Amino acid sequence: MSYDNQARNAVLAAVQANQPSSLPMPKIPRSSPTPSADLVENFGKGLTRMAGSIISETIPDLDKFIRGRFPDAKVICSTVPECTGTIRPEDLTQWSGAANIDVSVVRTPLGVAETGSVLLSDLELRVNTIAFLSHDIVVLLDPRHIVPNIHDAYEHPHFATRPYCVLMTGPSGSADIGGITVHPAQGVKTLTVILKAEQQTN
């Protein structure tokens, strides 16, 4: 049976002509933040709960730190000026090439104290797959960019302006019906967050 293009086009035109008028997005109700909460401490607790690691001490040489923490790493993909690494995301010719990365080093524009999550977008990653196909990921976070909760996190402009945006909470994990959680499951094996102020650019 031949497909009736004329009928299809008539239906599509009718649907297009009878669209409802646009409405503004509803405002999301806000819960009151916990007063005088220690955002850095709460972030660290949330991250640790999800099998991530937090480093708060000063690290003068990030390359040396990465080499010491991941001694077997051969391919270190850095997106930040604080770390040289061995490659940049732009060196990958295919997105699947990220599977050969041992460690990826990125900076997050935001941390969430409530959940221990970090925000990553295509702007920070440059090749989105490095955050999930790498064996390990190290994330730099300026403590001044930690917000209390998810409501605050979703006010970050990335969620309105970036084509790709994700909140990552700890390394990969999987829980069975008995509630037993295994880390890692699939994806990055470890997630390490280093509290490090963002370099000021002129």
C-alpha positions in Angstrom: 0.0 0.0 0.0 1.5 3.3 -1.0 1.9 6.0 1.6 -0.4 9.0 1.0 2.0 12.0 1.3 -0.8 14.5 0.6 -2.9 13.2 3.6 0.2 13.2 5.8 1.1 16.8 4.9 -2.5 17.8 5.6 -2.5 16.3 9.0 0.9 17.9 9.9 -0.3 21.3 8.6 -3.5 21.0 10.7 -1.5 20.2 13.8 1.0 23.0 13.2 -1.9 25.5 12.7 -3.6 24.5 15.9 -0.8 24.8 18.4 -1.6 26.3 21.8 0.0 29.6 22.5 3.3 29.6 24.4 3.2 30.0 28.1 6.1 31.0 30.5 7.8 28.2 32.4 6.3 27.8 35.9 8.3 29.1 38.8 9.7 26.3 41.0 8.9 26.7 44.7 12.0 27.2 46.8 12.7 25.6 50.2 14.4 27.7 52.8 18.2 27.0 53.0 19.7 25.8 56.2 21.0 28.9 58.0 24.8 29.2 58.6 25.4 25.8 57.0 29.0 24.9 56.3 28.7 24.4 52.6 32.2 22.9 52.2 31.8 20.4 55.0 28.3 19.4 53.8 29.6 19.0 50.2 32.4 16.8 51.4 30.0 14.6 53.4 27.7 14.3 50.4 30.5 13.4 48.0 32.0 10.8 50.4 28.6 9.2 50.9 28.5 8.6 47.2 32.0 7.0 47.1 33.8 10.1 45.9 36.9 11.7 47.5 37.6 15.3 48.5 41.0 16.9 48.7 41.1 20.2 50.7 44.8 20.7 51.2 46.8 23.0 49.0 48.3 21.3 46.0 51.1 23.4 44.4 51.9 21.0 41.6 48.8 19.4 40.2 50.7 17.3 37.6 52.8 15.8 40.3 49.8 15.1 42.5 48.0 13.3 39.6 51.1 11.2 38.9 51.3 10.2 42.6 47.7 9.4 43.0 47.4 7.5 39.7 50.9 6.0 39.2 49.9 3.6 36.4 48.2 6.3 34.3 49.6 6.8 30.9 47.0 9.0 29.2 46.0 12.1 31.3 43.5 14.4 29.6 43.5 17.9 31.0 41.1 20.6 30.2 42.5 23.0 32.8 45.6 25.3 32.8 46.7 24.1 36.2 47.5 20.7 34.8 49.5 19.9 31.7 48.6 16.2 31.3 49.5 14.3 28.2 46.6 15.2 25.9 43.8 17.8 25.6 40.2 16.9 24.6 40.8 18.5 21.2 43.4 15.8 20.5 40.7 13.1 20.3 39.7 12.4 16.7 36.5 10.5 17.8 34.4 10.7 20.9 35.0 7.0 21.5 38.7 7.7 21.9 38.0 8.9 25.4 37.9 5.2 26.4 41.7 5.2 26.2 42.0 8.0 28.8 43.3 6.9 32.2 42.6 10.2 34.0 40.6 13.2 33.0 41.1 16.5 34.8 38.3 19.1 34.5 37.0 22.2 36.4 33.4 22.4 37.6 31.6 25.8 37.7 29.5 24.6 40.6 29.2 22.1 43.5 26.0 21.1 45.4 26.4 20.8 49.2 23.1 18.8 49.5 24.2 16.0 47.3 28.0 16.3 46.8 27.4 16.7 43.1 29.5 18.7 40.6 28.1 20.4 37.5 29.8 19.6 34.1 28.8 20.8 30.7 30.1 20.7 27.1 31.9 24.0 27.9 34.1 22.4 30.6 34.5 19.0 29.1 34.8 20.0 25.4 34.4 16.3 24.5 31.5 15.1 26.7 32.6 11.5 26.8 35.8 12.2 28.7 33.7 12.4 31.9 32.3 8.9 31.5 34.7 6.8 29.4 37.9 7.9 31.4 39.0 5.4 34.0 39.2 8.1 36.7 38.2 11.8 36.9 39.6 14.6 38.9 37.5 17.7 39.3 38.7 21.1 40.4 36.1 23.1 42.5 36.4 26.6 43.8 34.8 26.5 47.3 33.2 29.8 46.6 31.1 28.1 43.9 29.3 25.6 46.2 25.6 26.2 46.6 23.3 24.7 49.3 20.9 22.6 47.3 19.6 21.4 44.0 17.1 24.3 43.8 20.1 26.7 43.8 22.0 24.5 41.4 19.3 24.6 38.7 19.5 28.4 38.8 23.0 28.2 37.2 22.9 29.7 33.7 24.4 26.5 32.2 21.0 24.8 32.5 19.5 27.4 30.2 22.3 28.1 27.8 24.4 24.9 27.3 23.3 22.1 24.9 24.8 19.5 27.3 24.7 19.7 31.1 24.9 17.1 33.8 25.2 16.8 37.6 27.7 14.1 38.5 27.5 12.6 41.9 30.4 10.3 42.7 31.9 7.5 40.5 29.7 5.0 38.7 27.7 2.7 41.0 24.9 0.1 40.9 22.6 -1.2 43.6 20.7 -4.5 43.5 17.3 -5.2 45.0 18.8 -5.9 48.3 20.3 -2.4 48.5 23.9 -3.5 48.1 25.8 -0.8 46.2 28.8 -1.6 44.2 31.4 1.0 43.1 32.5 1.1 40.3 29.8 -0.4 38.1 30.2 1.2 34.6 31.8 4.5 33.9 34.5 6.2 35.9 36.1 4.1 38.7 36.9 7.1 41.0 35.9 10.7 41.3 38.2 13.0 43.2 37.3 16.6 43.9 40.1 19.0 44.7 39.1 22.3 46.4 41.1 24.8 44.4 40.3 28.5 43.8 39.8 29.4 40.1 42.7 31.3 38.5 41.8 34.9 37.8 42.2 35.9 34.2 42.7 39.5 33.0 
